[in-house]
Amino acid sequence: MTTPTYDVLFLCTGNSARSIMAEAILNQLGRGRFRAFSAGSHPRGEVHPLALAQLRKAGFPTGGCRSKSWNEFGQPGGPSMDFVFTLCDKAAKEACAMIWPGDPVTAHWGVADPAAIEGSEAQQRQAFNVAFLQLQTRIALFLALPIESIDRMSLHQKLTEIGEGG
């Protein structure tokens, strides 16, 4: 019996920081059991340099990181998502945020936008570190769930609880 590979999409508005970091974290920690993607409703077109610096500092690869539109994933022939997580309140409220082909399990995992922090470079780096650690903790909790043996409603509830607790 083969273990399924789950496709996961992390959504933000700009797809330049939080969702990019979440994608890299899950691809690394998911060890082939999960394929993570990220996208934005209004992508900035570039990854924030401090997001890349934070990932490198934590030992995560950054080679494939790029800012992209969620339209890439809603098209026929795209990956059929098993899970979709919104990471910012703005994206969670957009009409398309939770309607995806394949009827994925969805949840909102709100994380403060580190790219919005104005202040010293040290304050900005601290904001990226906090967001990274919050995402890493939530993803670790997600990976610990017995996905194959839990019903969809209970899984949705557990994912919502992860988003509320971290």
Residue frames as qw, qx, qy, qz and C-alpha x, y, z in Angstrom:
[[0.000, 0.890, 0.457, 0.000, 0.00, 0.00, 0.00],
 [0.445, 0.301, -0.007, 0.844, 1.51, 3.33, -1.07],
 [0.163, -0.609, -0.406, 0.662, 1.23, 6.46, 1.00],
 [0.350, 0.814, 0.393, 0.246, -0.60, 9.20, -0.90],
 [0.368, -0.025, -0.019, 0.929, 1.08, 12.50, -1.73],
 [0.010, 0.817, 0.532, -0.221, -1.03, 15.49, -0.73],
 [0.328, 0.435, 0.188, 0.817, -1.04, 18.77, -2.64],
 [0.295, -0.719, -0.435, 0.455, -1.23, 21.86, -0.43],
 [0.290, 0.614, 0.199, 0.706, -1.70, 25.48, -1.48],
 [0.335, -0.545, -0.368, 0.674, -0.82, 28.43, 0.78],
 [0.219, 0.723, 0.407, 0.514, -2.53, 31.69, -0.18],
 [0.254, -0.555, -0.225, 0.760, -1.77, 35.32, 0.61],
 [0.359, 0.875, 0.183, -0.270, -2.52, 38.51, -1.20],
 [0.187, 0.876, -0.383, -0.226, 1.00, 39.39, -2.39],
 [0.987, 0.075, 0.039, 0.133, 2.69, 35.96, -2.35],
 [0.399, 0.759, -0.363, 0.365, 5.99, 37.51, -1.38],
 [0.080, -0.542, 0.662, -0.511, 6.62, 36.39, 2.21],
 [0.613, -0.206, 0.589, -0.485, 4.28, 34.24, 4.37],
 [0.915, 0.262, 0.145, -0.269, 2.98, 31.88, 1.72],
 [0.581, 0.632, -0.504, 0.093, 6.44, 31.56, 0.16],
 [0.110, -0.496, 0.769, -0.388, 7.93, 30.58, 3.53],
 [0.757, -0.045, 0.480, -0.440, 5.08, 28.13, 4.20],
 [0.857, 0.456, -0.169, -0.172, 5.60, 26.49, 0.81],
 [0.407, 0.597, -0.652, 0.229, 9.33, 26.02, 1.46],
 [0.367, -0.380, 0.698, -0.483, 8.78, 24.74, 5.00],
 [0.850, 0.083, 0.353, -0.381, 6.20, 22.14, 4.02],
 [0.785, 0.525, -0.320, -0.073, 8.14, 20.96, 0.98],
 [0.229, 0.550, -0.732, 0.331, 11.17, 20.37, 3.23],
 [0.364, -0.238, 0.729, -0.528, 9.41, 18.92, 6.29],
 [0.824, 0.189, 0.143, -0.514, 6.79, 17.01, 4.31],
 [0.324, -0.415, 0.826, 0.200, 9.53, 14.80, 2.86],
 [0.150, 0.076, -0.830, -0.531, 7.70, 13.85, -0.33],
 [0.040, 0.435, 0.876, -0.204, 4.42, 13.12, 1.46],
 [0.158, 0.847, 0.360, -0.359, 3.27, 16.65, 0.66],
 [0.441, 0.297, 0.318, 0.785, 3.77, 18.91, -2.35],
 [0.096, -0.743, -0.368, 0.551, 3.37, 22.51, -1.32],
 [0.324, 0.506, 0.365, 0.711, 2.61, 25.48, -3.52],
 [0.117, -0.586, -0.363, 0.715, 1.99, 29.14, -2.81],
 [0.211, 0.491, 0.505, 0.678, 0.16, 31.90, -4.64],
 [0.034, -0.359, -0.348, 0.866, -1.42, 35.29, -4.23],
 [0.334, 0.740, 0.575, -0.101, -4.60, 37.00, -5.32],
 [0.284, 0.955, -0.048, 0.065, -2.52, 40.05, -6.29],
 [0.868, -0.179, 0.016, 0.463, 1.06, 38.76, -6.43],
 [0.175, -0.887, 0.163, 0.394, 3.85, 41.30, -6.05],
 [0.735, 0.656, -0.169, 0.018, 5.88, 39.52, -8.70],
 [0.443, 0.517, -0.615, 0.397, 8.94, 39.09, -6.51],
 [0.751, -0.431, -0.466, 0.181, 9.80, 37.33, -3.30],
 [0.274, -0.936, 0.140, -0.169, 10.70, 39.62, -0.40],
 [0.504, 0.545, -0.593, 0.310, 14.47, 39.41, 0.16],
 [0.282, -0.446, 0.647, -0.550, 14.02, 38.99, 3.93],
 [0.918, -0.009, 0.167, -0.361, 11.77, 35.95, 3.33],
 [0.835, 0.415, -0.338, 0.125, 14.56, 34.37, 1.31],
 [0.157, 0.587, -0.612, 0.505, 17.12, 35.35, 3.95],
 [0.628, -0.340, 0.458, -0.530, 14.99, 33.82, 6.71],
 [0.973, 0.144, -0.011, -0.179, 14.60, 30.56, 4.80],
 [0.655, 0.518, -0.464, 0.298, 18.33, 30.34, 4.07],
 [0.152, -0.574, 0.576, -0.562, 19.16, 31.14, 7.71],
 [0.767, -0.196, 0.427, -0.436, 16.95, 28.22, 8.77],
 [0.304, -0.293, 0.875, 0.235, 18.55, 25.89, 6.21],
 [0.627, 0.491, 0.569, -0.205, 15.66, 25.70, 3.74],
 [0.428, 0.106, 0.552, 0.707, 16.24, 25.72, -0.03],
 [0.205, 0.676, 0.225, -0.671, 15.05, 28.84, -1.88],
 [0.234, -0.159, 0.680, 0.677, 15.84, 27.93, -5.49],
 [0.040, 0.414, 0.798, 0.436, 12.27, 27.51, -6.68],
 [0.044, -0.634, -0.520, 0.570, 10.72, 30.39, -4.76],
 [0.090, 0.166, 0.386, 0.903, 8.74, 32.79, -6.94],
 [0.300, 0.347, 0.419, -0.783, 5.73, 35.07, -6.54],
 [0.065, -0.118, -0.810, -0.571, 2.78, 33.86, -8.61],
 [0.514, -0.102, -0.029, -0.851, -0.96, 34.28, -9.07],
 [0.513, 0.018, 0.785, -0.346, -3.48, 31.85, -7.70],
 [0.710, 0.490, -0.071, -0.501, -4.89, 31.72, -11.25],
 [0.294, 0.487, -0.811, -0.134, -2.08, 29.28, -12.05],
 [0.072, -0.079, 0.958, -0.268, -3.67, 26.75, -9.73],
 [0.523, 0.344, 0.498, -0.599, -7.34, 27.19, -10.57],
 [0.468, 0.483, -0.465, -0.576, -6.82, 26.27, -14.23],
 [0.975, 0.100, 0.075, -0.184, -7.76, 22.92, -15.76],
 [0.821, 0.388, -0.316, 0.274, -4.78, 20.61, -15.73],
 [0.019, -0.671, 0.507, -0.540, -3.29, 22.19, -12.62],
 [0.240, 0.044, -0.905, 0.347, -2.71, 20.19, -9.46],
 [0.557, -0.557, -0.445, -0.425, -5.89, 19.20, -7.65],
 [0.011, -0.492, 0.560, -0.667, -5.37, 20.55, -4.15],
 [0.553, -0.326, -0.760, 0.100, -6.05, 18.41, -1.10],
 [0.381, -0.673, -0.398, 0.493, -5.59, 21.34, 1.30],
 [0.256, 0.645, 0.123, 0.709, -5.79, 25.11, 0.90],
 [0.459, -0.589, -0.398, 0.534, -4.66, 27.46, 3.68],
 [0.157, 0.862, 0.092, 0.473, -5.12, 31.21, 3.65],
 [0.635, -0.165, -0.355, 0.666, -2.45, 33.02, 5.62],
 [0.070, -0.022, -0.120, 0.990, -3.74, 36.58, 5.51],
 [0.262, 0.484, 0.635, -0.541, -7.14, 37.95, 6.44],
 [0.348, 0.537, -0.193, -0.744, -7.52, 39.82, 3.16],
 [0.284, 0.223, -0.839, -0.407, -7.05, 36.69, 1.01],
 [0.056, 0.197, 0.945, -0.255, -9.36, 34.68, 3.28],
 [0.313, 0.542, 0.441, -0.643, -12.21, 37.12, 2.57],
 [0.271, 0.395, -0.503, -0.720, -11.82, 37.04, -1.21],
 [0.824, 0.164, 0.077, -0.536, -14.51, 35.10, -3.04],
 [0.804, 0.385, -0.444, -0.094, -12.16, 32.64, -4.75],
 [0.082, -0.631, 0.704, -0.317, -10.04, 31.89, -1.71],
 [0.469, -0.172, 0.809, -0.309, -11.88, 28.76, -0.67],
 [0.823, 0.409, 0.239, -0.314, -13.32, 27.47, -3.95],
 [0.001, -0.598, 0.736, 0.317, -10.88, 25.14, -5.66],
 [0.788, 0.202, -0.481, -0.328, -11.10, 22.15, -8.00],
 [0.542, 0.139, -0.797, 0.228, -10.92, 18.86, -6.14],
 [0.614, -0.666, -0.227, -0.358, -12.85, 20.06, -3.10],
 [0.497, 0.267, -0.604, 0.563, -9.84, 20.54, -0.79],
 [0.521, -0.668, -0.454, 0.276, -10.02, 20.80, 2.97],
 [0.241, 0.674, -0.025, 0.697, -9.58, 24.49, 3.79],
 [0.537, -0.667, -0.366, 0.365, -8.57, 26.52, 6.82],
 [0.153, 0.901, -0.077, 0.397, -7.44, 30.02, 7.69],
 [0.769, -0.319, -0.203, 0.515, -4.09, 30.30, 9.42],
 [0.101, 0.968, 0.043, 0.226, -3.75, 34.06, 9.86],
 [0.723, -0.239, -0.046, 0.647, -0.16, 35.23, 10.25],
 [0.028, -0.912, -0.029, 0.409, 0.86, 38.88, 10.56],
 [0.717, 0.649, 0.049, 0.251, 2.52, 40.16, 7.39],
 [0.643, -0.489, 0.075, 0.585, 6.22, 40.65, 8.10],
 [0.447, 0.316, 0.359, 0.756, 6.61, 42.53, 4.81],
 [0.105, -0.841, -0.348, -0.401, 4.33, 45.25, 6.18],
 [0.605, -0.659, -0.177, 0.411, 6.62, 46.05, 9.11],
 [0.336, 0.810, -0.100, 0.471, 8.23, 49.44, 8.90],
 [0.596, -0.784, 0.174, 0.032, 11.17, 50.14, 11.12],
 [0.145, -0.715, 0.661, 0.175, 14.79, 49.20, 11.46],
 [0.593, 0.329, -0.699, -0.226, 16.26, 46.27, 9.60],
 [0.058, 0.130, -0.907, 0.397, 16.50, 44.43, 12.93],
 [0.501, 0.194, 0.473, -0.698, 12.76, 44.95, 13.53],
 [0.707, 0.381, -0.294, -0.518, 11.96, 43.75, 10.03],
 [0.422, 0.303, -0.854, 0.021, 14.15, 40.66, 10.41],
 [0.190, -0.025, 0.801, -0.567, 12.49, 39.94, 13.76],
 [0.654, 0.271, 0.175, -0.684, 9.05, 40.10, 12.11],
 [0.680, 0.368, -0.557, -0.304, 10.14, 37.59, 9.47],
 [0.193, 0.234, -0.906, 0.296, 11.57, 35.32, 12.14],
 [0.417, 0.081, 0.609, -0.670, 8.32, 35.42, 14.15],
 [0.738, 0.339, -0.092, -0.576, 6.22, 34.64, 11.05],
 [0.522, 0.385, -0.755, -0.092, 8.58, 31.83, 10.06],
 [0.000, 0.139, -0.892, 0.430, 8.45, 30.22, 13.50],
 [0.571, 0.187, 0.400, -0.692, 4.67, 30.51, 13.62],
 [0.743, 0.388, -0.325, -0.437, 4.36, 28.85, 10.22],
 [0.372, 0.353, -0.853, 0.096, 6.89, 26.16, 11.10],
 [0.255, -0.048, 0.786, -0.561, 4.98, 25.32, 14.29],
 [0.690, 0.287, 0.206, -0.631, 1.63, 25.12, 12.50],
 [0.672, 0.431, -0.530, -0.286, 3.06, 23.00, 9.72],
 [0.142, 0.275, -0.912, 0.267, 4.64, 20.62, 12.24],
 [0.460, 0.106, 0.635, -0.611, 1.25, 20.23, 13.94],
 [0.721, 0.417, -0.132, -0.538, -0.36, 19.64, 10.53],
 [0.495, 0.429, -0.749, -0.094, 2.21, 16.97, 9.69],
 [0.087, -0.171, 0.887, -0.420, 1.50, 15.19, 12.98],
 [0.677, 0.122, 0.230, -0.688, -2.20, 14.74, 12.16],
 [0.432, 0.008, 0.894, 0.117, -3.35, 11.22, 11.20],
 [0.359, 0.352, -0.240, -0.831, -4.70, 12.48, 7.87],
 [0.353, 0.076, -0.843, -0.399, -5.41, 9.05, 6.40],
 [0.294, -0.289, -0.899, 0.144, -7.51, 7.94, 9.37],
 [0.041, 0.396, 0.459, -0.794, -9.51, 11.04, 10.28],
 [0.315, 0.677, 0.652, 0.131, -12.83, 12.04, 8.78],
 [0.317, 0.506, 0.231, 0.768, -13.03, 15.25, 6.74],
 [0.316, -0.840, -0.217, -0.385, -15.10, 17.21, 9.27],
 [0.740, -0.623, -0.016, 0.254, -12.76, 16.37, 12.16],
 [0.674, 0.084, 0.167, 0.715, -9.75, 17.17, 9.98],
 [0.107, 0.708, 0.220, 0.662, -11.20, 20.59, 9.12],
 [0.531, -0.824, -0.128, -0.147, -11.81, 21.27, 12.82],
 [0.796, -0.390, 0.064, 0.460, -8.25, 20.28, 13.75],
 [0.518, 0.327, 0.208, 0.763, -6.80, 22.48, 11.00],
 [0.144, -0.824, -0.200, -0.509, -8.92, 25.41, 12.19],
 [0.694, -0.711, -0.057, 0.098, -7.67, 24.84, 15.74],
 [0.736, -0.057, 0.110, 0.665, -4.07, 24.88, 14.51],
 [0.259, 0.568, 0.222, 0.749, -4.74, 28.24, 12.87],
 [0.389, -0.828, -0.169, -0.368, -6.30, 29.66, 16.02],
 [0.797, -0.579, -0.040, 0.170, -3.60, 28.45, 18.36],
 [0.768, -0.034, 0.090, 0.634, -0.38, 29.47, 16.73]]
